[in-house]
Amino acid sequence: MTGAADDDPSGIAAYSHGGAQWGFALCWTLLLTYPLMVVVQSISAQIGRVTGRGLAGNLRVHYAGWLLQATVALLFIANTLNLGADLGAMAAASTLLDAVVPAWIYVVLYGVLCTVGPIIFKHKRYVLLLKWLSLSLLSYLAVLATLHIDWWQVLGALFLPRLRGDAAFWTAVVAILGTTISPYLFFWQAAQEVEDTKVDPQREPLVKQPAQAGSALKRIRLDTLLGMGFSNVVALAILVAAGGVLHHPGMAPIETAADAAQALRPVAGAYAFALFALGIISTGLLSVPVLAGSAAYALGEARRWPVGLEREPLQAKAFYGALALATGLGAALNFFKFNPIAALLWAAVINGVVATPIMVCLMLMAANPRVMGAFCISRAQSILGWLATLAMAAATLVFCVTSLRG
């Protein structure tokens, strides 16, 4: 489910924009990010399963208050911007399918649905609903199946990257890194492991029940390998579809997911257009609650509120209020005069910039015996995790330098 939520409308926009502007030249980023995503998400899950607390809860207990407040503030801001961009993209895709209803009504409708769903459904039932929604991403594989792609060019771009020095190229790289290795996914993954220990009475935090470690850590590794693999295959399908069909002279600029869907209609047919547009809406219905939920978990743990989707609304009023606030603020952004075309792409870029300091905190926490007890991350996890952090930092630095030069 976390992997599916990673392919949210801002991610679809980043992959579509990258493919339309650069063809297959950015395929290598998704090969690079897969092992990095796997290790970062598995570390996040391991922290939650071992300690019985989410990332913000562990920061509150073991680290300075200013670090906790800065981390939660960065996450909440990034998530709110991402929420606004996603809701706007869902509304834009809906107006492509039905031009009668104004876009603002769709923004309100989807915002309400994504807020009410976690409140009225029990945790297990709601998670099951989100898992079924993740199957909507198969629509992008179906879109790819309708197109004629030069797969030799794709393989060449996948394994033999060609880098450029201009700001536009590195903006696209940071956007892809930011939308695949996103801070909200770290917090959500850890929080869901904590939720599972509360829902299943046989599960306990591993610091209390170390005998459960073997099966629990094996499940986390397998779950993360499959989930992130699914996420990256879908992302690659979107990028390749855009690169194969929309990357040619005379094509109008592709900045949003809705732009990509609209551009597919004359060149790939109504079937591909409809699948692409429906995929934006479905993935938004999956990712918006994850974005809002991760912000609410982080804020709730930082403020010592009762948190958790398994709680009744009256038992966790502040937690559900934070979830509704994040969604409401994101929806409200669509009623101000900001450029919706740039919002999705820049939401991904902001995630990329915010991810680096949060990943540093994550790595320090996972290697700290005071936090993890006997279950600190392995040397291999540590090396890959720091490589992921350095890769994100390097891409962000190059993006900043090239932007200043431009």
N, C-alpha and C positions, 0 to 999 in steps of 0.2 A: 504494500500500500504506500509506503514511503517512496519507493522508487517510482510508482505511478504518479504520485503527487509532485515529484520532481519535474515531470513533463507538463507543467502548468501553462496557461496561456502566454505568460511572459517568456517561458522557455521555448514554446512553439514559435513565438515572434523572433526570438534570438536565432533559432536554427533556420527559420524561413528567411530572415534578413541575411544571415551569413551565406546561405546557399544561393540566394538570388543575386547577391552582390559579388561573391567570390567563387561561385561554382562549387566544385568539390574540394577547393583548397583548404577548407577548415575541417575536413573529415578527421584528420589526425588528432584534433583536440578531444574527440570522443573516445579514441583509443587510449589516449593519455589519461583521461579522467577516470576511466573505469577502475583500475586498481586503486587510484587515490580515493575515489568515492567509497569503494568497498571498505578500505581500512578506516576511513574517518567515520563512516556510519556504524561499522562494527564496534569501534571504540566508544562511540556515543551510547550504543545499546549496552555495551559491557559495563559502562559506568552506572547506568540506570539499574541493571540487573544485579550488580554486585552490591551497590550501596542502598538500594531502595529509595533513592532520591533522584530527581532530575538534575540537569546541569546547573540551573540557577540555585537549587537547594544546596548542592555541594559547594558552590561558590560562596553562598551565605554562611555556611558552617565553617569552612576551612580557609577562606581568603578575606582580604580587606574589603570593607564595605564599599569603598569608592570603585573597586574593580567590578563588584557585583552590579552597582548602580549604572556604571558606564556600559557594561555588557548588555544589561536588560534594556537600557535606553536605545542603544544602537539596534538591537534586535526589533524592538517595538516600532521604531521609525521605519526600518527597512521593510518589515512585514506589512505595515500600513500602506506604504507606497506600492508594494507588490500587490496587496489586496485591491487597491484602487485600479491599478493597471489591469489586473485579471478580470475584475467585474466589468470594466469598460470593454475589454476584448470580448467577453461573453455576450455583452449587449450588442456590440458591433456585429458579431457572428449571427446573432439572432435576427437582426434587421436585414441581413443578407438573405435569410431564409423566409422572413416575413416582414416586408417593408411597411406594413400597415401600422404596427404598434411602434411608438417612439422609443428611441434607445433608452431614455431616462427611466421609462417604466420597467424595462428589463433590468436595469441596474438595481432598482428598488426591489423587484421581485426576487432576483437571485441573491441579493443581500439578505432579505428576510428568510428565504429558504435555507441559506447556509448558516444563519444564526439560530433559527428555530429547530433545525434537525438535531444538533447535538443536545439540545435541551429536552426535547420531548421523547427521544428514543433512548432506550437503555444502551449502555456502552457496547455490549456484545452485538446487539442488533444493528447499531449504527456503524460499528466497524465492519460488520458483514456487508452492509449497504455500500460502504466506501470501497470494499474489495470488489464488489460486483461492478461498480463504476469504473474501476481500473481497467476492466476489459474493453472499455471504449477506446483505449489507446490502440487496440488492434485495427481500428479504422485507418490508421496511418500506414500500417503494413498493407492494408487493402488498397489504399491510394497508390502506394509504390508499385503494387502489382499491375495497376492499369497503365503504367508509363513505360516508355522505352528508354532504358538507361544503359550507358556505356560502362559496364562494370569493370573493365580493365582500367579506365580512368579513375574510377572510385578506389580501386585497390591501390593504385599508384599514389593517390593523394592520401590514403589512409596510412601507408607505411613509409612514404618518402615526402615528408612535409617541406613546403617551400614558404619561408617566412618573408614578410615584407616589413618595411620600416615606417610606414605611414600610420597616422593616428586612427584612420577609419578601420584598418585591418586589426589593430590591437584593441580598439573598442569592441569589435566583434569577438575577438578572442576572450577578453575579460567578461563580456556578456555571456558567452557560452560556459566559461568556467564558473561564473557567478550563479548561473541558473542550474548547473549540474551539481556543484558543491556549495549548497545554500545553507546559511546559518539556521534557518527555521527547521530544516530537516534534522539537524543535530539535536535540537531541543525536543522535537516531536519524537524522534526515535528513542531517546532516553526516557521520555515521559511515558511512552507506550509500554516499555519494559516495566516501569514502576506500576502502571495500571494493571498489567497482567498479574503481578504479584498480589494485587489487592482483590482482583476478580477471582483468581484461582487460589483457594485456601491452602493448597498443597505447596504452593510456591512461596519461598521466603528469600529475602536478600541474601546473596551468597556469603556476605560477611557473617551472617547468622547461621546459615545452613550450607557450609562449604561442600557437603556431600552431593549437593545438587549441581555443582559446577560443571562436571564433565558433560552431561547431557545439555545443560543450558547454554554453555559456550559453543558447543558443536551446533546446536540449533541456530544460534545467532550468526555463526559463520556461514552456514548454508543459506539461511534466510537472506542475508545481506548479499551474498554472491548472486543469488537468483534475482532478487529485487533490483539491484543496481544493474545487473545484466539486462533485464527487461527494460529498464529505464533507458539505457544507452542504445539498445537496438532500436527502440522507437525514435529516440532523438536522431539517430543516424538516418533512419527512414525519412524523417521530415527534412533533414538537411540535404539528403541526396535527391529527394523529390523536387525540392526548390532549386537545387543546383542543376538538375537535369532538364527542367522545364522552364524555369523563370530566369535563368542566367543567360541572357542574350541581348544584343543591342536593340534599343527601342522599347524595351520593357519598362513600364512605369516603376518607380522605386517601391520596394517592398519593405515596409517598416513595421507592420503589425501582422498578427496572425490572420486577421480578417482580410488584409490586403492580399495575403498569399492565397487564401481561399477564393477570393474574387478573381484573382489573376489566373487561377487554375481552370475556371469555367470555360473560357474560349479555347484554351490549348489542350486541356485534358478531359473536358466533357463535364456534364452536369453531375454525373455519378461521383467523380473525384471531388468536385466542388462541394457537394452536399456532405460527403463523408468528412472532409477536412473541416467544414464549418461545425458539424455536429460534434466532432472530436474536441473542438475548442470549448464548446458549452459543457460537455460531459467532464472533461478534465478540470474545468473551472469549478464545477460542483464538487469535485474531489479535493482540489488543492486549496480552495478558499477556506473551508473549515480547518484544514491542516495549518494554514498560515495563521488564522485567528487563534486556533487552539494552542499552537506553540507559543504565541505571544502571551496568551492567558496563563499557561503553565509557568512561563518564566516570571511574569509579573507576580503571580500568586505565590510562588515559592520564595521570591525575593521579599514579599511583604508578609510571609508566614500565614497566608490565607489557607483555608481548606480548599484543596484543588482536586480535580479529577472528574472525568466524564462519567464515572460510575456513580458519582454522588447525585442525589436529588437536587433540583434547582435551589430549594430553600436551605439545603445544607451547605451550599457553596455559592451564595449569591454574588459575592465579589468576583469569584472566578468566572462565572457565566456572564457577569456584567462586563468584565474585561474582554471576554470573547466578543460580546455584542458591540462594545466600544470600538475595538479594532476593526470589525467589519463595517460598522457605521461610518467611521472616519474614512476608511478606504472608499466606501460608496460615495461619501460627500465630496471627495476629490474630483469626481466626475462632473460635479455641478459648478466647478470653478473653471476659469479660463486658463487651462493648461493644455499643452499640446498632446492629445491622446496618441498621436502617431509615434512620438518619441518616448512616451511613458513606459511602455512595455520593455523596450530595449534598455532604457536607463534604469528600470527597476532591477533588471538582471545585472547591470554594471554596478549598481549600488550594493547589491548582494555580494558581488565579487570583492568590492573594497572592504565591506564590513566583515567578510568572512575571515580575513587574515588575523586580526587581533583575537577574534573568538576562537579560531583554531589553535592559536598559541595557548590560550587558557585551557582548551580541551586537552592538549598534549601534556601540559604540566600537571593537570589534574589526574590524568590517567596513569601517570608514572609516579604519583605521590603515594607512598605506603600509608600515610595518615588518612587518605581518602579511600584507597582501594584495598588496604590490608594486604593479604597474601596474593591478591589477584591483579597486581599491576600488569600493564600491557607487556608483551614480549618484546625482545630486541627487534625482531622483524617488523612488528607493528609500529614500534617507535620510529624506526628508520623510514618506513613508508609514510607514516603520519607526518613526520617532519618534512619529508620530500613534498607531500601534498601542500603543506603550509608554505614552503619555499616557492613552489610553483605558482601558487596563488599570489604570493607577495611579489614575485618577479614579474608576472604578467601585469599586475596592477601598477608596478613601478614603471614598466615600459610604456604602458598606456598613458600614465601621467606625464612622462617625459615627452613622448610623441605628441600629446595633446598640447603641451606648452609650446613646443616648437611650431606646431601647426597654427 
